[in-house]
């Protein structure tokens, strides 16, 4: 590296930064990074204020405490030099890394990647773009390798996650039975098979084995539907209707705690119970008072109170009493699906979709021109010009877009009704300040908006 001893002598506000991205990283990664930074500083008589550390934090976003502290120091002008082992420790996102490095370079702030033997003040715009793109591409390749490696391990019968209660995991990541815990697993399955409820089993376990772990009803329920206790590798799959199937993902077997016959009898009962519970909750949502704080009395026009299966007028002096919710709600649903308000919201959704696509296209175009610049297919002047144009486009779109409507995430009324999302429908009607009333003529209910 170019000798910068004289330059560094004037630098007083010096910070370090170290990061690891996940549990797959060596436990020595952070200590090694800190050691490299401190050694570099000691050899040049530099005093580091602090090394900011983000452990098990991905570099694909900026939601990192140490990184945010570093950015705050930059904004406050309290940084002369940042030391890292590699530039990709700062960010694995090309746009973010280019933005950060250019900001530092333009403000005379030095950044040294020690292990890469790179110094920011000596780098061209093409060098910066190349480093940033390489950091992002390496991260994508690494994520793909990790995914394929995990899938290969699982298919070979290796248990890559924490072992389930009743098993331990050996050095080859194979499951072996834990005799003490396996005894409890058998007890749970036998008790449920003999007719005991999950709550009763939970109370028994709390009384006898409270020192082993926390026993919740959900813990026992999950245990009863894990086919891994049969000694075979299955994954549990539930569809939208909560119908459960089991898919075998490896032929590698381990010692069983529960017989296949016992498991299928028990799991079928639990899965059926879960499915019934799902339908009960789904049915219950139909009785949410969708017109709460929306429906007004046809006589006095005061808001009607939602009570059980009725909407009642809150005015004791009013002659009008109530109307059944199953009489008024279907009529109101039909009305608001056809109303002008719905058409407006459909229009807003189309507008939101259009602007979102435009912003996404701008981000894709940014990535493309960075790659073009990195491989010398775009001049520095043209690169800067295109970045400015894209920034202006993005700003114009965001200024044009009504962010109040954008962030409220409006959904067409008809879509909410068809999908039985009545609670969200109620909130959206209230947010849009919709007030409805009705009148009855010859037994027909006619709805109108106030």
Helices and strands as residue ranges (DSSP letters): H 5-9, E 14-19, H 29-43, E 48-54, H 65-75, E 81-84, G 87-89, H 94-106, E 110-113, E 118-119, G 120-122, H 125-155, E 167-169, E 175-177, H 179-193, H 198-209, H 217-224, G 227-230, E 233-238, E 244-250, H 260-284, G 285-287, E 304-307, E 310-313, E 322-324, H 325-338, H 340-374, H 380-400, H 403-408, H 413-418, H 422-431, E 436-441, E 444-449
